[in-house]
Amino acid sequence: MGISSSLRTRLSITFAIIVIILILVLSIIIGKRSIKEVQSEIGYSLGETAYLMGENLDQYMWSRYGEVSVLSELEEIKDYQDVNNVEKLLNKLKERFPSFAWVGLTNKDGIVMASTDGILTGADISSRPVYTEALDNVFIGDVHEAVLLADLLPNPTGEEMKFVDISTPVYDRNEEFIGVLATHLSWEWVKEVEESMKNTLHKRSDIEFFIVSKNNNDVILGPENMVGHSLDLDSIEIARENKKGWTIETWGDGKQYLTGYVSAEGYKDYPGLGWTILVRQPVEVAYSSTRDLLLYFIVTGLVLVAVFAVGGWFVARRITYPLQKITRVANRLREGETVEIPKYKGITEIEILSDSLRNLVTNLMKTETKLEKMEDVAHRDHLTGLPNRNALEVYLDKATHDYNALTILYLDLDGFKGVNDTLGHDAGDKLLIEVASRLKKNVRSDELVSRIGGDEFVLVLVPSNNPVEYGELVGERIISMINEPYSIEGETVSVGCSVGGAIWNSRRNISEVIRRADEALYNVKRTGKNRIFLHKIDE
């Protein structure tokens, strides 16, 4: 009996050790890989957020830059003998785009001849950069404090006023220099962009946005206590070399932050101001989900160890034929085969061992399934359930190998901001869910509709014949469907839809095609909205 008990004890201890090692190895292999992927996904999302904010800033500045350039070419500006008419034109520009805090037209000596609301009319600004820097070329000045306009413009908030300058030389019909069209853009529009980005990340806590000037790395947008201070961070230098990405670094307060970064390089013919966009989140907050995942692995492992330690105590009594069968099945599992542990009747100890092994396999498969679901969540938009930007990239990588032609549709809702402003962001979210549902009805099973941020969506269509005709057909159908009214929180809501498109074939780069589709969308937004414009293959 003593020998039997000793053997049982030894086998139980040996069995428990084997199970501990097995669970530890599986936990380390699966856990480390999953945690690393989750951490990378979080970091990548911050990098993408910084990139999207940089794109929004550059595209906004490009729009204002283009408006000033177009305005300077108008006949009313080139021949400003009728100063009242010029002033009406400038006031209309400010009324249409409130971000223009002040617009003025000078003569060639720097005297303001006409201006919005008559402010500074007759003043000499010949020594100001907005005039001196625009004598030969278009001038875009970085953020600066108000000087002449500080006491002249309304300031309901009482905060220190800041502007970004855009000015351009003006020439008459004979190409003779006759003055400068000068503008001051209010800095408040940047804060609106920041607020919009925060709204898209409402489920992410403790996220802060920074805009860093190229001059002395000064913070021009960020937490109030850091504005005006210089930053000495590796991420700023990396951004100016590698454009965008993410890193973990220690900031001036001694804390570690997950930091997404991007260097704003301008948009189209707008050269940009060399701003660096940073988005940071404390490491302990950003990686809290990975700690929960690690804890889950540890607890699950301890539970399984306890279960098998008990089962090992009973298995020592009968270790012949039934145990050999179990061993053979376990070897097949180790080799990767999908098999089921046999269930035995009649021998209590072997029944317990058999049931315990079956539970182990089931739990491990459930764990693996949960990890697969987590990976799926990383490729899904949390609001609409549509594939996100990451899933779009994965799909395109496969589709460009599987198909000879693809039709890319880039679409944006018209009037969505008005819904958010009037009914609130909860209503806006419900509207986006409804829009996503309608969009899914317009794609086949082998096609993709994805949400890439805000109210922007990308559809990838697989045409069977004419990709242009197919893209226009689907685009028109989508516009018609999106234009149908929505019932949101008891209110009837209507929005439009602008669609830009481009065609990919095996001779073209897919990134360039998506960029062309984006350009087509903005062409639509500028020239009428609520319609589709599709770049042809050879355009």
C-alpha positions as CSV (number, residue, x, y, z in Angstrom):
1,M,0.0,0.0,0.0
2,G,2.9,2.3,0.8
3,I,4.5,1.7,-2.5
4,S,1.2,2.3,-4.3
5,S,0.6,5.6,-2.4
6,S,4.2,6.7,-3.2
7,L,3.7,6.0,-6.8
8,R,0.4,7.8,-6.8
9,T,2.0,10.8,-5.2
10,R,4.9,10.9,-7.5
11,L,2.7,10.6,-10.6
12,S,0.4,13.3,-9.3
13,I,3.3,15.7,-8.7
14,T,4.8,14.8,-12.1
15,F,1.5,15.3,-13.9
16,A,0.9,18.6,-12.1
17,I,4.4,19.8,-13.2
18,I,3.8,18.8,-16.8
19,V,0.4,20.6,-16.9
20,I,2.0,23.7,-15.3
21,I,4.7,23.8,-17.9
22,L,2.2,23.2,-20.7
23,I,-0.1,26.0,-19.6
24,L,2.8,28.4,-19.0
25,V,4.2,27.7,-22.5
26,L,0.8,28.1,-24.1
27,S,0.1,31.3,-22.1
28,I,3.5,32.8,-22.9
29,I,3.3,32.0,-26.6
30,I,-0.3,32.9,-27.1
31,G,-0.4,35.7,-24.5
32,K,2.8,37.5,-25.6
33,R,1.7,37.4,-29.2
34,S,-1.8,38.7,-28.5
35,I,-0.6,41.4,-26.1
36,K,2.0,42.6,-28.5
37,E,-0.6,42.8,-31.3
38,V,-3.0,44.6,-29.1
39,Q,-0.3,47.1,-28.0
40,S,0.8,47.6,-31.6
41,E,-2.8,48.2,-32.6
42,I,-3.3,50.8,-29.9
43,G,-0.1,52.6,-30.9
44,Y,-1.0,52.4,-34.6
45,S,-4.4,53.9,-33.8
46,L,-2.8,56.9,-32.1
47,G,-0.4,57.3,-35.1
48,E,-3.5,57.2,-37.4
49,T,-5.3,59.8,-35.2
50,A,-2.3,62.1,-35.5
51,Y,-2.2,61.6,-39.2
52,L,-5.9,62.3,-39.6
53,M,-5.7,65.5,-37.6
54,G,-2.7,66.6,-39.7
55,E,-4.6,65.8,-42.9
56,N,-7.6,67.9,-41.6
57,L,-5.4,70.8,-40.7
58,D,-3.6,70.8,-44.0
59,Q,-6.7,70.4,-46.1
60,Y,-8.4,73.2,-44.2
61,M,-5.4,75.5,-44.7
62,W,-5.3,74.4,-48.4
63,S,-8.9,75.5,-48.8
64,R,-8.3,78.9,-47.3
65,Y,-5.0,79.3,-49.3
66,G,-6.9,78.5,-52.5
67,E,-9.7,80.9,-51.6
68,V,-7.3,83.8,-51.1
69,S,-5.5,83.0,-54.3
70,V,-8.7,82.9,-56.3
71,L,-10.0,86.1,-54.7
72,S,-6.8,88.0,-55.7
73,E,-7.5,87.1,-59.4
74,L,-11.0,88.7,-59.5
75,E,-11.4,91.8,-61.6
76,E,-13.0,93.6,-58.6
77,I,-9.7,93.2,-56.8
78,K,-7.3,93.9,-59.7
79,D,-9.1,97.1,-60.4
80,Y,-10.1,98.4,-57.0
81,Q,-11.2,101.9,-57.9
82,D,-14.6,101.1,-56.5
83,V,-13.4,100.6,-52.9
84,N,-17.0,100.1,-51.6
85,N,-17.5,97.2,-54.0
86,V,-14.2,95.6,-52.9
87,E,-15.2,96.0,-49.2
88,K,-18.5,94.2,-49.9
89,L,-16.7,91.4,-51.5
90,L,-14.3,91.0,-48.6
91,N,-17.2,91.1,-46.1
92,K,-19.0,88.4,-48.1
93,L,-15.9,86.2,-47.9
94,K,-15.7,86.7,-44.1
95,E,-19.5,86.0,-43.7
96,R,-19.2,82.8,-45.8
97,F,-16.0,81.6,-43.9
98,P,-16.0,83.0,-40.3
99,S,-12.5,81.7,-39.8
100,F,-11.3,84.7,-41.7
101,A,-11.1,87.1,-38.8
102,W,-9.9,90.0,-40.9
103,V,-9.3,90.5,-44.7
104,G,-7.8,93.6,-46.2
105,L,-6.5,95.0,-49.5
106,T,-3.6,97.4,-49.5
107,N,-2.2,99.6,-52.2
108,K,1.4,99.1,-53.3
109,D,2.7,101.3,-50.4
110,G,1.0,99.1,-47.7
111,I,-1.9,101.4,-46.9
112,V,-5.2,99.5,-46.3
113,M,-7.7,100.6,-49.0
114,A,-10.5,98.3,-48.1
115,S,-11.1,95.8,-45.3
116,T,-13.8,93.7,-43.6
117,D,-16.1,95.8,-41.4
118,G,-13.8,98.8,-42.2
119,I,-11.3,97.7,-39.6
120,L,-7.8,99.2,-40.2
121,T,-9.0,101.0,-43.4
122,G,-6.4,103.7,-44.0
123,A,-3.9,102.2,-41.7
124,D,-0.2,101.7,-42.8
125,I,0.8,98.0,-42.4
126,S,3.8,98.2,-44.7
127,S,6.1,97.1,-41.8
128,R,3.9,94.1,-40.9
129,P,5.0,90.6,-42.2
130,V,1.6,90.1,-43.7
131,Y,2.6,92.8,-46.2
132,T,6.4,92.7,-46.4
133,E,6.5,88.9,-46.9
134,A,3.9,88.9,-49.7
135,L,5.5,91.4,-52.1
136,D,6.7,88.7,-54.5
137,N,5.0,85.5,-53.5
138,V,2.1,84.1,-51.5
139,F,2.9,84.3,-47.8
140,I,1.7,81.8,-45.2
141,G,2.6,82.9,-41.7
142,D,2.8,80.7,-38.6
143,V,0.7,81.3,-35.5
144,H,1.2,84.7,-33.8
145,E,-0.5,86.9,-31.3
146,A,-2.7,89.8,-32.4
147,V,-1.0,93.1,-32.6
148,L,-3.0,95.8,-34.5
149,L,-6.3,93.8,-34.3
150,A,-6.2,92.9,-30.6
151,D,-8.5,95.8,-29.5
152,L,-10.4,96.1,-32.7
153,L,-12.0,92.6,-33.2
154,P,-14.7,91.2,-31.0
155,N,-13.4,88.7,-28.4
156,P,-16.3,87.2,-26.5
157,T,-14.1,84.5,-24.7
158,G,-11.6,87.0,-23.4
159,E,-8.7,84.7,-24.3
160,E,-5.6,85.9,-26.0
161,M,-6.3,86.2,-29.8
162,K,-4.0,84.3,-32.2
163,F,-3.9,84.3,-36.0
164,V,-2.4,82.5,-39.0
165,D,-1.7,84.8,-41.9
166,I,-2.3,84.2,-45.6
167,S,-1.5,87.0,-48.0
168,T,-0.7,87.3,-51.7
169,P,0.5,90.0,-54.1
170,V,-2.1,91.6,-56.4
171,Y,-1.3,92.6,-60.0
172,D,-3.3,94.6,-62.4
173,R,-4.1,93.6,-66.0
174,N,-0.6,94.6,-67.1
175,E,1.0,92.4,-64.4
176,E,2.1,95.4,-62.5
177,F,2.2,95.1,-58.7
178,I,-0.6,97.2,-57.2
179,G,-0.9,95.9,-53.6
180,V,-1.4,93.0,-51.2
181,L,-4.5,91.0,-50.3
182,A,-3.9,90.2,-46.6
183,T,-5.9,87.9,-44.3
184,H,-5.8,86.8,-40.7
185,L,-7.3,83.4,-39.9
186,S,-8.6,83.0,-36.4
187,W,-6.9,80.2,-34.4
188,E,-10.3,79.1,-33.1
189,W,-10.8,76.8,-36.2
190,V,-7.9,74.6,-35.0
191,K,-9.6,74.1,-31.7
192,E,-12.7,73.0,-33.6
193,V,-10.6,70.4,-35.5
194,E,-9.2,69.2,-32.2
195,E,-12.7,68.9,-30.6
196,S,-13.9,67.0,-33.7
197,M,-11.0,64.5,-33.4
198,K,-11.7,64.0,-29.6
199,N,-15.3,63.3,-30.4
200,T,-14.2,60.4,-32.7
201,L,-12.2,59.0,-29.7
202,H,-14.9,59.3,-27.1
203,K,-14.3,55.8,-25.7
204,R,-10.5,56.5,-25.3
205,S,-9.6,58.4,-22.1
206,D,-6.8,60.8,-21.2
207,I,-5.9,61.5,-24.8
208,E,-4.3,64.9,-25.5
209,F,-3.5,66.6,-28.8
210,F,-0.5,68.8,-29.5
211,I,0.6,71.0,-32.5
212,V,4.3,71.8,-32.3
213,S,5.7,74.7,-34.4
214,K,8.8,74.3,-36.5
215,N,10.3,77.3,-34.8
216,N,11.9,76.2,-31.5
217,N,9.5,73.3,-31.2
218,D,7.0,75.5,-29.4
219,V,3.6,74.2,-28.4
220,I,1.0,76.2,-30.3
221,L,-1.9,73.9,-29.4
222,G,-2.2,71.7,-26.4
223,P,-3.0,71.7,-22.6
224,E,-3.1,75.3,-21.4
225,N,-0.1,75.0,-19.1
226,M,2.1,73.8,-22.0
227,V,1.2,76.3,-24.7
228,G,4.1,78.5,-25.6
229,H,6.7,76.0,-24.1
230,S,9.3,74.2,-26.1
231,L,9.3,70.4,-26.3
232,D,12.4,68.3,-26.5
233,L,11.1,64.9,-27.7
234,D,12.5,62.2,-29.9
235,S,9.1,61.8,-31.5
236,I,9.3,65.3,-33.0
237,E,12.6,64.6,-34.7
238,I,11.4,61.1,-35.9
239,A,8.2,62.7,-37.3
240,R,10.2,65.1,-39.4
241,E,12.3,62.2,-40.7
242,N,9.8,59.4,-41.1
243,K,6.5,61.4,-41.4
244,K,4.2,59.3,-39.2
245,G,4.1,56.5,-36.6
246,W,4.1,56.0,-32.9
247,T,6.5,55.4,-30.0
248,I,6.7,55.2,-26.2
249,E,8.7,57.9,-24.6
250,T,9.1,59.9,-21.4
251,W,7.8,63.5,-21.5
252,G,8.9,66.5,-19.4
253,D,6.7,65.5,-16.5
254,G,8.7,62.3,-16.1
255,K,5.8,60.1,-17.1
256,Q,5.7,57.6,-20.0
257,Y,3.2,58.2,-22.8
258,L,2.2,56.3,-25.9
259,T,2.8,59.0,-28.5
260,G,1.4,59.1,-32.1
261,Y,3.2,61.5,-34.3
262,V,3.1,62.9,-37.8
263,S,4.7,65.8,-39.7
264,A,2.2,67.9,-41.6
265,E,3.7,68.3,-45.0
266,G,1.0,70.3,-46.7
267,Y,-1.7,69.3,-49.1
268,K,-1.5,69.6,-52.9
269,D,-0.1,73.1,-53.8
270,Y,-0.3,74.3,-50.1
271,P,3.3,73.8,-48.8
272,G,2.4,73.6,-45.1
273,L,4.0,75.3,-42.1
274,G,6.1,72.4,-40.9
275,W,3.8,71.6,-37.9
276,T,4.3,68.4,-36.0
277,I,1.1,66.7,-34.7
278,L,1.4,64.7,-31.5
279,V,-1.3,62.6,-29.8
280,R,-0.4,61.2,-26.5
281,Q,-2.0,58.8,-23.9
282,P,-0.4,57.6,-20.6
283,V,1.0,54.1,-21.0
284,E,-0.8,52.8,-18.0
285,V,-4.1,53.9,-19.5
286,A,-3.4,52.9,-23.1
287,Y,-2.3,49.4,-22.1
288,S,-4.9,48.7,-19.4
289,S,-6.7,46.2,-21.7
290,T,-3.5,44.2,-22.1
291,R,-3.1,43.9,-18.3
292,D,-6.6,42.5,-18.1
293,L,-5.7,40.0,-20.8
294,L,-2.6,38.9,-19.0
295,L,-4.5,38.5,-15.8
296,Y,-7.1,36.3,-17.6
297,F,-4.3,34.0,-18.8
298,I,-2.8,33.7,-15.3
299,V,-6.2,32.9,-13.6
300,T,-7.2,30.5,-16.3
301,G,-3.9,28.7,-16.1
302,L,-4.1,28.4,-12.3
303,V,-7.6,27.0,-12.5
304,L,-6.6,24.4,-15.1
305,V,-3.5,23.5,-13.0
306,A,-5.8,22.9,-10.0
307,V,-8.2,20.7,-12.0
308,F,-5.4,18.5,-13.4
309,A,-3.6,18.2,-10.1
310,V,-6.7,16.6,-8.7
311,G,-7.2,14.4,-11.7
312,G,-3.5,13.3,-11.6
313,W,-4.0,12.0,-8.0
314,F,-6.6,9.5,-9.2
315,V,-4.9,8.4,-12.5
316,A,-2.1,6.6,-10.8
317,R,-4.1,3.5,-9.8
318,R,-4.7,2.2,-13.3
319,I,-2.1,3.3,-15.8
320,T,-2.0,0.5,-18.4
321,Y,-4.2,0.1,-21.4
322,P,-6.7,3.0,-21.0
323,L,-3.8,5.4,-20.2
324,Q,-1.9,4.3,-23.3
325,K,-4.9,5.2,-25.5
326,I,-5.1,8.6,-23.9
327,T,-1.4,9.1,-24.4
328,R,-1.8,8.3,-28.1
329,V,-4.6,10.7,-28.6
330,A,-2.6,13.4,-26.7
331,N,0.3,12.9,-29.1
332,R,-2.0,13.4,-32.1
333,L,-3.2,16.6,-30.5
334,R,0.4,17.7,-30.0
335,E,1.0,17.1,-33.7
336,G,-1.9,19.5,-34.6
337,E,-4.6,17.0,-35.4
338,T,-8.2,17.9,-34.4
339,V,-9.2,14.9,-32.3
340,E,-11.4,14.3,-29.3
341,I,-10.2,12.8,-26.1
342,P,-12.0,9.4,-25.7
343,K,-14.5,9.1,-22.9
344,Y,-14.3,6.0,-20.7
345,K,-16.8,4.2,-18.5
346,G,-16.3,1.8,-15.7
347,I,-13.0,3.0,-14.2
348,T,-13.5,6.1,-12.1
349,E,-9.9,7.3,-12.2
350,I,-9.6,7.1,-16.0
351,E,-13.1,8.7,-16.4
352,I,-11.9,11.7,-14.3
353,L,-8.7,11.9,-16.3
354,S,-10.6,11.6,-19.6
355,D,-13.1,14.3,-18.6
356,S,-10.3,16.6,-17.4
357,L,-8.4,16.3,-20.7
358,R,-11.5,17.0,-22.6
359,N,-12.1,20.1,-20.5
360,L,-8.5,21.3,-21.1
361,V,-8.8,21.0,-24.9
362,T,-12.2,22.8,-24.8
363,N,-10.9,25.6,-22.6
364,L,-7.8,26.1,-24.7
365,M,-10.0,26.2,-27.9
366,K,-12.2,28.7,-26.2
367,T,-9.2,30.8,-25.2
368,E,-8.0,30.7,-28.8
369,T,-11.5,31.6,-30.1
370,K,-11.5,34.6,-27.7
371,L,-8.2,35.8,-29.1
372,E,-9.4,35.4,-32.6
373,K,-12.5,37.5,-31.7
374,M,-10.2,40.2,-30.2
375,E,-8.2,40.3,-33.5
376,D,-11.5,40.6,-35.3
377,V,-12.5,43.6,-33.1
378,A,-9.2,45.3,-34.0
379,H,-10.4,45.2,-37.7
380,R,-14.0,46.5,-37.0
381,D,-15.3,49.9,-36.5
382,H,-16.7,50.0,-33.0
383,L,-19.8,52.1,-33.9
384,T,-21.1,50.7,-37.2
385,G,-19.5,47.2,-37.1
386,L,-18.1,47.9,-40.6
387,P,-14.5,47.0,-41.5
388,N,-12.2,49.8,-40.5
389,R,-9.1,51.2,-42.1
390,N,-6.9,48.2,-41.0
391,A,-9.4,45.8,-42.5
392,L,-9.5,47.8,-45.7
393,E,-5.8,47.5,-46.1
394,V,-5.9,43.8,-45.6
395,Y,-8.7,43.4,-48.1
396,L,-7.0,45.5,-50.7
397,D,-3.8,43.5,-50.3
398,K,-5.6,40.3,-51.2
399,A,-8.0,41.8,-53.8
400,T,-5.2,43.4,-55.8
401,H,-3.8,39.8,-56.2
402,D,-7.1,38.1,-56.9
403,Y,-8.7,40.6,-59.4
404,N,-7.7,42.4,-62.5
405,A,-9.8,45.5,-61.8
406,L,-11.4,47.2,-58.8
407,T,-13.6,50.3,-58.5
408,I,-12.9,52.4,-55.5
409,L,-15.6,54.7,-54.2
410,Y,-14.7,57.3,-51.6
411,L,-17.8,58.9,-50.0
412,D,-18.7,61.6,-47.5
413,L,-22.0,62.6,-46.0
414,D,-23.3,66.1,-46.8
415,G,-25.0,67.8,-43.9
416,F,-23.8,65.4,-41.2
417,K,-22.2,68.1,-39.1
418,G,-25.6,69.9,-38.9
419,V,-27.2,66.7,-37.5
420,N,-24.5,66.6,-34.8
421,D,-24.9,70.3,-34.0
422,T,-28.7,70.2,-33.8
423,L,-29.5,66.8,-32.4
424,G,-26.2,65.9,-30.6
425,H,-23.5,63.3,-31.2
426,D,-25.7,60.4,-30.0
427,A,-28.1,61.1,-32.8
428,G,-25.2,61.5,-35.2
429,D,-23.9,58.0,-34.1
430,K,-27.3,56.5,-34.8
431,L,-27.4,58.2,-38.2
432,L,-24.0,56.7,-39.0
433,I,-25.3,53.2,-38.1
434,E,-28.3,53.6,-40.4
435,V,-26.1,54.9,-43.2
436,A,-23.8,51.8,-42.7
437,S,-26.8,49.5,-43.0
438,R,-27.9,51.1,-46.2
439,L,-24.4,51.0,-47.7
440,K,-24.1,47.3,-47.0
441,K,-27.1,46.6,-49.1
442,N,-25.2,48.0,-52.2
443,V,-22.2,45.6,-52.1
444,R,-21.9,41.9,-53.0
445,S,-20.4,39.3,-50.7
446,D,-17.0,39.5,-52.4
447,E,-17.0,43.4,-52.1
448,L,-16.2,45.7,-49.2
449,V,-17.7,48.7,-47.5
450,S,-15.6,50.2,-44.8
451,R,-15.7,53.2,-42.4
452,I,-12.4,55.0,-42.2
453,G,-13.3,57.8,-39.8
454,G,-16.0,60.4,-39.1
455,D,-18.6,60.3,-41.8
456,E,-16.2,59.0,-44.5
457,F,-16.6,55.6,-46.1
458,V,-14.7,53.6,-48.7
459,L,-16.3,51.0,-51.0
460,V,-14.3,48.5,-53.0
461,L,-16.3,47.0,-55.9
462,V,-15.4,44.1,-58.1
463,P,-16.7,44.9,-61.6
464,S,-17.5,42.0,-63.9
465,N,-17.3,44.1,-67.1
466,N,-17.1,47.9,-67.3
467,P,-15.6,49.2,-64.0
468,V,-16.5,52.8,-64.7
469,E,-20.2,52.0,-65.6
470,Y,-20.5,49.7,-62.7
471,G,-19.0,52.3,-60.3
472,E,-21.3,55.0,-61.5
473,L,-24.3,52.7,-61.3
474,V,-23.6,51.8,-57.6
475,G,-22.6,55.4,-56.8
476,E,-26.0,56.8,-58.1
477,R,-27.8,54.0,-56.2
478,I,-26.0,54.8,-53.0
479,I,-26.7,58.6,-53.3
480,S,-30.4,57.9,-53.9
481,M,-30.6,55.5,-50.9
482,I,-28.7,57.9,-48.6
483,N,-30.9,60.8,-49.6
484,E,-34.0,59.0,-48.3
485,P,-35.1,60.4,-44.9
486,Y,-34.1,58.9,-41.5
487,S,-36.1,58.7,-38.3
488,I,-33.6,59.5,-35.5
489,E,-34.9,59.9,-31.9
490,G,-38.4,60.9,-33.2
491,E,-36.9,63.4,-35.6
492,T,-36.9,63.1,-39.4
493,V,-33.4,63.7,-40.6
494,S,-32.1,64.1,-44.2
495,V,-28.5,64.1,-45.3
496,G,-26.8,64.0,-48.7
497,C,-23.9,62.0,-50.0
498,S,-20.9,63.1,-52.2
499,V,-19.0,60.3,-54.0
500,G,-15.6,60.3,-55.6
501,G,-14.2,57.3,-57.4
502,A,-11.2,55.9,-59.3
503,I,-10.4,52.7,-61.1
504,W,-7.6,50.3,-60.2
505,N,-6.0,47.8,-62.6
506,S,-2.9,45.7,-62.4
507,R,-0.8,48.5,-64.0
508,R,-1.6,51.0,-61.2
509,N,-0.7,51.5,-57.6
510,I,-3.6,51.0,-55.2
511,S,-2.5,53.8,-52.9
512,E,-2.5,56.3,-55.8
513,V,-5.9,55.1,-56.9
514,I,-7.4,55.7,-53.4
515,R,-5.8,59.2,-53.4
516,R,-7.4,59.9,-56.8
517,A,-10.7,58.8,-55.4
518,D,-10.2,61.1,-52.5
519,E,-9.4,64.0,-54.9
520,A,-12.6,63.2,-56.9
521,L,-14.6,63.4,-53.6
522,Y,-13.3,66.8,-52.8
523,N,-13.9,67.9,-56.4
524,V,-17.6,66.9,-55.8
525,K,-17.7,68.7,-52.4
526,R,-16.3,71.9,-54.0
527,T,-18.5,71.9,-57.1
528,G,-22.0,71.0,-56.0
529,K,-22.1,68.0,-53.6
530,N,-24.7,65.1,-53.6
531,R,-23.4,63.6,-56.8
532,I,-20.7,61.3,-58.1
533,F,-17.5,62.0,-60.0
534,L,-15.4,59.1,-61.2
535,H,-11.8,59.4,-62.5
536,K,-11.5,57.3,-65.6
537,I,-8.8,54.8,-66.0
538,D,-6.5,56.9,-68.1
539,E,-7.1,60.2,-66.4
